Amino acid sequence: MARLTILLLLCGWLCACIGYQPAPSAATLIAQAQIPRAIDRAAVAAERMRLGARPAPQPDRLDLVLAAGLHNPAIRARQSALLVALAANTAAGQAPSPSMSLLAEYAQHAAESSPWQFGFGLDLPLDYGQRRTSRQDAANTALLYARCDLADASWTIRSGLRRDLGIILASERRIALLRELGEPRALRLAALTRRADAGEIAGTEVDRVRLETASDSRLLREAQNSVADARQRIAAALGIGVDSLQIEASVWPDFLQPELSRSTNPAPQDVSGHPDLLRAIGAYEQSDSDLRLQLARQYPGVSIGPGYAWERGLIKLPLNVGLALPPLDLNRSAIGLALSAREAAAASLEETYARVSSNSEQKDTVLQQARRALSAIRNHELPAMQRIARRATAQFEAGEIDRGQWASARIEELGMQLAETDAVEQLRDAETALEEALHRAIEGPELEITAP
């Protein structure tokens, strides 16, 4: 009866194992899932609500970033990797699997009533102390790396979206100014042509204006190409087709009016959440955990082995204790290696902090320079040019100057507006570079996020 009970228990234990039927996804279905599609507005709105950001009446930059998080293949791949790391972290908390050995023996011409002997033995490693902690530390480090990879991918996509939006909005402004510049260029060219025909000026003056007109046409084509290229990159980042992409003015309504007085001097704590720094901290903590594990391995690892045996009518309950002995040098060589690895991780952490901090300070310096440049244009150069243009308009209406002279003043005014647009684009690009260095937003709708 005892043997039958044990056999039934073993069969029940084996039957409790989870089965698996292989069912890999078809390659065609995976390919179809990557077919460009439109943005899921409902999913974006739900994600925005989850993050605690107030609803936007019109799509803004935060909506684009959230849409990228839902549709971008690179982000989805890293989200899947994070789920794997979370599962591995949970599995790391489980104790090591025991092992079992079965015994069957037949003795010919046995003196006892039965020639058979049956039994089994278990090997249960004791999971305690630093051996258990080190395994969990390794899983925590892998989870940290997966989160940092996701943060890196998200910030790369977010920075690319911001830059490309800036290119589109600045290029559209540039296109409008260049088209407006066509009329005064034509008026000036006509006036100079008449003067050259009359012998008042050299023909080289006319040629120079023609070259300026051709340069305007080239800049117009470049701006149009920049818009098309940026739209392609944004569509790719969102995981949709470019025909489904709609960029409205509400996406960045204050693009042309950046803040010129905000101070963003990076403090050391500003880079505390940078993925590179978090990776370096995780690597140092892991090296310290490895060192503590090697110190623990100076002492034997213990396992116990309870068993059961039925030997020719006798029931035996053996108990074994196993010891995994340390190396003959008491693990000193492995400890020395772990110490060196920890020192290297500490040096790498210091280097990473210095690099990240220096990079953020450098990007902040570039941003402050861009703000000063735009401030100089808006506070001094552009107002002065606008006064000259207004005076020229008044003089032209009073008959004091001809149409060509008025066109020259208008050309200079529009040229200064083009310079202002260039300065705005450079400032916005410098903001993006600083945000990328800090891995946190310094302006925009992302600041409304309240959920972690």
C-alpha positions in Angstrom: 0.0 0.0 0.0 2.8 2.4 0.8 4.5 1.8 -2.5 1.2 2.3 -4.4 0.6 5.6 -2.5 4.1 6.9 -3.4 3.6 5.9 -7.1 0.2 7.7 -7.2 1.8 10.8 -5.7 4.5 10.9 -8.2 2.1 10.4 -11.1 -0.1 13.2 -9.8 2.9 15.5 -9.4 3.9 14.8 -13.0 0.4 15.3 -14.3 0.3 18.7 -12.7 2.9 20.0 -15.0 1.8 22.7 -17.4 1.5 21.6 -21.0 2.5 23.7 -24.0 1.3 23.6 -27.6 3.7 25.3 -30.0 1.8 28.1 -31.8 4.3 30.7 -33.1 2.9 33.8 -34.9 2.9 33.6 -38.6 5.4 35.8 -40.4 2.6 37.2 -42.6 0.6 38.3 -39.6 3.6 40.0 -38.1 4.2 41.8 -41.4 0.6 42.9 -41.7 0.7 44.3 -38.1 3.5 46.7 -39.4 1.4 48.1 -42.2 1.2 51.9 -41.7 -2.0 53.0 -40.0 -3.6 56.1 -38.5 -3.0 57.3 -35.0 -5.4 55.8 -32.4 -6.8 59.0 -31.0 -8.9 57.2 -28.4 -5.9 55.3 -27.1 -3.8 58.5 -27.0 -6.6 60.3 -25.0 -6.8 57.4 -22.5 -3.0 57.4 -22.1 -3.1 61.1 -21.5 -5.7 60.7 -18.8 -3.7 58.0 -17.2 -0.7 60.3 -16.9 -2.7 63.0 -15.3 -2.3 65.6 -18.1 -5.3 67.8 -18.8 -7.1 67.0 -22.1 -6.1 69.2 -25.1 -8.8 70.7 -27.3 -6.5 70.1 -30.3 -3.6 67.6 -30.8 -0.4 68.9 -29.3 3.2 67.6 -28.9 2.3 65.4 -26.0 -0.3 63.6 -28.1 2.4 62.9 -30.7 4.8 61.5 -28.1 2.1 59.3 -26.6 1.2 58.1 -30.1 4.8 57.2 -30.7 4.8 55.2 -27.5 1.8 53.3 -28.7 2.8 52.7 -32.3 6.6 53.0 -32.7 8.2 49.6 -33.3 11.4 50.4 -31.4 9.5 51.5 -28.3 7.2 48.5 -28.5 10.2 46.2 -28.7 11.8 47.7 -25.6 8.4 47.5 -23.8 8.3 43.8 -24.6 11.9 43.4 -23.3 10.8 45.2 -20.1 8.0 42.7 -19.6 10.5 39.9 -20.0 12.8 41.5 -17.4 9.8 41.9 -15.0 9.0 38.2 -15.5 12.6 37.3 -14.9 12.7 39.4 -11.8 9.7 37.5 -10.4 11.2 34.2 -11.3 14.5 35.2 -9.5 12.6 35.2 -6.2 11.8 31.5 -6.5 14.0 28.9 -4.7 16.3 26.7 -6.7 14.6 23.5 -8.0 15.3 20.4 -5.9 16.5 17.2 -7.6 15.3 13.7 -7.0 16.9 10.3 -7.6 15.0 7.0 -7.8 16.4 3.7 -6.7 15.4 0.2 -7.7 17.4 -2.9 -6.8 16.8 -6.7 -7.2 18.9 -9.2 -5.2 19.0 -12.7 -6.6 18.8 -15.5 -4.0 18.0 -13.0 -1.3 17.6 -14.5 2.2 14.7 -12.1 2.9 11.1 -12.6 1.9 11.4 -10.1 -1.0 14.3 -9.6 -3.3 13.3 -6.0 -4.2 14.4 -2.7 -2.9 12.8 0.6 -3.8 13.5 4.2 -2.8 14.0 7.8 -3.7 16.2 10.6 -2.5 15.8 14.4 -2.7 18.5 17.0 -2.8 17.2 20.3 -1.4 19.8 23.2 -1.7 19.3 25.7 1.1 18.5 29.1 -0.5 19.5 31.7 2.1 21.8 34.6 2.7 23.9 36.2 0.0 23.4 33.4 -2.5 19.7 34.2 -2.7 20.3 38.0 -2.5 22.8 38.0 -5.3 20.5 36.2 -7.6 17.7 38.8 -6.9 20.3 41.6 -7.3 21.2 40.4 -10.8 17.5 40.3 -11.8 17.0 43.8 -10.4 20.0 45.1 -12.4 18.6 43.5 -15.6 15.3 45.1 -14.9 17.0 48.5 -14.4 18.8 48.1 -17.7 15.6 47.2 -19.5 13.9 50.4 -18.1 16.9 52.5 -19.1 16.7 51.0 -22.6 13.1 52.0 -22.8 13.8 55.5 -21.5 16.6 55.9 -24.1 14.4 54.8 -26.9 11.5 57.0 -25.8 13.7 60.1 -25.4 15.3 59.5 -28.8 11.9 59.3 -30.4 10.7 62.3 -28.4 13.7 64.4 -29.3 13.4 63.5 -33.0 9.7 64.4 -33.0 10.5 67.8 -31.4 13.3 68.6 -33.8 11.3 67.6 -36.9 8.3 69.6 -35.7 10.6 72.6 -35.4 11.9 72.0 -38.9 8.4 71.9 -40.3 7.2 75.0 -38.5 10.3 77.0 -39.2 10.4 75.9 -42.8 6.8 76.8 -43.3 7.5 80.3 -41.9 10.6 80.5 -44.1 8.5 79.5 -47.2 6.0 82.2 -46.5 8.7 84.9 -46.1 10.5 83.7 -49.2 7.4 83.9 -51.3 6.6 87.3 -49.9 10.2 88.3 -50.8 9.5 87.6 -54.5 7.5 90.8 -55.2 10.1 93.3 -53.8 12.9 91.3 -55.5 11.1 91.6 -58.8 10.4 95.4 -58.3 14.0 96.0 -57.4 15.3 94.0 -60.4 13.0 95.9 -62.7 14.2 99.3 -61.3 17.8 98.3 -61.5 17.4 97.0 -65.1 15.9 100.3 -66.2 18.8 102.2 -64.6 21.3 99.9 -66.2 19.7 100.4 -69.6 19.9 104.1 -69.0 23.6 103.8 -68.2 23.2 105.0 -64.6 24.6 101.9 -63.0 26.8 99.0 -64.1 25.2 95.8 -65.3 26.9 93.9 -62.5 24.4 95.3 -60.1 21.6 93.7 -62.1 23.4 90.4 -62.2 23.9 90.5 -58.4 20.1 91.0 -57.9 19.4 88.1 -60.3 21.7 85.9 -58.3 19.9 86.9 -55.1 16.6 86.0 -56.7 18.0 82.6 -57.8 19.3 82.1 -54.2 15.8 82.8 -52.9 14.4 80.1 -55.2 17.0 77.6 -54.0 16.2 78.4 -50.4 12.5 78.0 -51.1 13.1 74.5 -52.6 15.3 73.5 -49.7 12.6 74.6 -47.2 10.0 72.6 -49.1 12.2 69.5 -49.2 12.9 70.0 -45.4 9.2 69.9 -44.7 8.7 66.7 -46.8 11.7 65.0 -45.2 10.6 65.9 -41.6 7.1 64.7 -42.3 8.5 61.3 -43.4 10.6 61.0 -40.2 7.7 61.9 -38.0 5.4 59.4 -39.7 8.1 56.7 -39.3 8.5 57.6 -35.6 4.7 57.3 -35.1 4.5 54.1 -37.0 2.0 55.4 -39.5 1.8 56.3 -43.2 2.9 59.8 -44.2 -0.5 60.3 -45.9 -2.2 59.8 -42.6 0.0 62.4 -40.8 -1.6 65.7 -40.1 0.5 68.5 -38.6 -1.6 71.4 -37.4 -0.6 74.7 -35.9 -2.1 73.6 -32.6 0.6 71.0 -32.2 3.0 73.8 -31.2 1.2 77.1 -31.1 3.9 79.1 -29.4 6.8 77.8 -31.5 7.8 81.2 -32.8 7.6 82.7 -29.3 10.1 80.9 -27.1 10.9 81.9 -23.6 13.9 84.2 -23.5 14.3 84.8 -19.8 13.9 81.3 -18.3 17.0 80.1 -16.4 17.8 76.5 -16.9 21.2 76.2 -15.3 21.6 72.4 -14.7 22.3 71.4 -11.1 23.9 68.1 -10.3 20.5 66.6 -9.2 19.1 67.5 -12.7 20.9 64.5 -14.2 20.1 62.0 -11.5 17.5 60.3 -13.7 19.7 60.0 -16.8 19.7 56.4 -18.1 23.5 56.4 -18.5 24.0 57.4 -14.9 21.4 54.9 -13.7 23.1 52.1 -15.7 26.4 53.0 -14.1 24.9 53.0 -10.6 23.3 49.6 -11.3 26.6 48.2 -12.6 28.3 49.4 -9.4 25.7 47.9 -7.1 25.8 44.6 -9.1 29.6 44.5 -8.7 29.2 45.0 -5.0 26.7 42.2 -4.9 29.1 40.0 -6.8 31.8 40.8 -4.3 29.6 39.9 -1.4 28.6 36.6 -3.1 32.3 35.7 -3.5 32.9 36.5 0.2 30.0 34.2 1.0 31.5 31.4 -1.1 34.4 31.2 1.4 32.0 29.0 3.4 30.4 25.7 2.3 27.0 25.7 0.6 24.6 23.4 2.3 22.0 21.1 0.9 19.9 18.5 2.7 18.8 15.2 1.2 15.8 13.5 2.8 14.8 10.1 1.3 12.7 7.0 1.5 13.7 3.4 1.0 11.8 0.1 1.2 14.4 -2.6 1.5 13.1 -6.1 1.5 10.3 -5.5 3.9 12.0 -2.8 5.9 11.2 1.0 5.6 14.1 3.3 5.9 14.2 7.1 6.1 17.7 8.3 5.3 18.8 11.9 5.6 21.9 13.3 3.9 23.7 16.6 4.4 25.7 17.9 1.4 28.4 20.5 1.6 29.7 22.4 -1.5 33.2 23.2 -0.3 35.1 26.4 -1.3 38.2 26.2 -3.5 41.5 25.3 -1.9 42.5 29.0 -1.7 39.3 29.8 0.2 38.1 31.7 -2.8 40.7 34.5 -2.4 41.4 34.7 -6.2 37.7 35.2 -7.0 37.4 37.8 -4.2 40.3 39.7 -5.6 38.7 39.6 -9.1 35.4 40.9 -7.7 37.2 43.7 -5.8 38.9 44.8 -9.0 35.6 44.7 -10.9 34.0 46.9 -8.2 36.8 49.4 -8.4 36.4 49.5 -12.1 32.6 50.0 -11.8 33.2 52.9 -9.3 35.6 54.6 -11.7 33.1 54.1 -14.6 30.4 55.7 -12.4 32.5 58.7 -11.7 33.4 59.1 -15.4 29.7 58.7 -16.4 28.6 61.3 -13.9 31.2 63.8 -15.0 30.4 63.2 -18.7 26.6 63.5 -18.3 27.0 66.6 -16.1 29.5 68.3 -18.4 27.3 67.5 -21.4 24.2 69.1 -19.8 26.1 72.2 -18.8 27.5 72.5 -22.3 24.0 72.2 -23.8 22.7 74.8 -21.4 25.5 77.2 -22.5 24.5 76.7 -26.1 20.8 77.4 -25.2 21.7 80.6 -23.3 23.7 81.8 -26.3 20.8 81.1 -28.7 18.5 83.0 -26.3 20.8 86.0 -26.3 21.1 85.9 -30.1 17.3 85.8 -30.6 16.8 88.5 -28.0 19.3 90.8 -29.8 17.4 90.3 -33.1 14.0 91.0 -31.5 15.0 93.8 -29.2 17.4 95.7 -31.5 18.0 94.6 -35.1 14.5 93.7 -36.2 12.8 96.8 -34.6 15.5 99.0 -36.3 14.9 97.4 -39.6 11.1 97.7 -39.3 11.5 101.4 -38.5 13.6 101.8 -41.7 11.0 99.9 -43.7 8.2 102.1 -42.4 10.1 105.2 -43.1 10.8 104.0 -46.6 7.1 103.3 -47.1 6.2 106.8 -46.0 8.8 108.3 -48.2 7.6 106.2 -51.2 4.0 107.3 -50.7 5.2 110.9 -50.4 7.1 110.6 -53.7 10.5 111.1 -52.0 12.0 107.7 -53.2 11.3 105.5 -56.1 9.8 102.0 -56.1 13.2 100.3 -56.3 14.5 102.0 -53.2 11.3 101.1 -51.3 11.8 97.5 -52.5 15.3 97.5 -51.2 14.1 98.5 -47.7 11.4 95.9 -47.8 13.9 93.2 -48.8 16.1 94.1 -45.9 13.1 93.8 -43.5 12.1 90.4 -44.8 15.7 89.3 -44.7 15.8 90.2 -41.0 12.6 88.2 -40.4 14.3 85.2 -42.1 17.2 85.7 -39.7 14.7 85.8 -36.8 13.2 82.5 -38.0 16.6 80.9 -38.2 17.4 82.1 -34.6 14.1 80.7 -33.3 14.8 77.3 -34.9 18.3 77.3 -33.4 16.9 78.1 -30.0 14.3 75.4 -30.2 17.0 72.9 -31.3 19.2 74.0 -28.4 16.2 73.4 -26.0 15.8 69.9 -27.5 19.5 69.2 -27.0 19.4 70.3 -23.4 16.3 68.2 -22.7 18.0 65.2 -24.3 21.1 65.8 -22.1 18.9 66.0 -19.0 16.4 63.4 -20.0 13.6 65.6 -18.7 11.4 68.3 -20.3 12.2 71.9 -19.5 9.1 73.2 -21.3 6.0 72.0 -23.1 2.9 69.9 -22.3 5.0 67.1 -20.8 5.3 69.3 -17.7 1.6 68.7 -17.0 2.2 65.0 -16.4 1.6 64.2 -12.7 1.5 60.4 -12.8 4.9 58.6 -12.3 
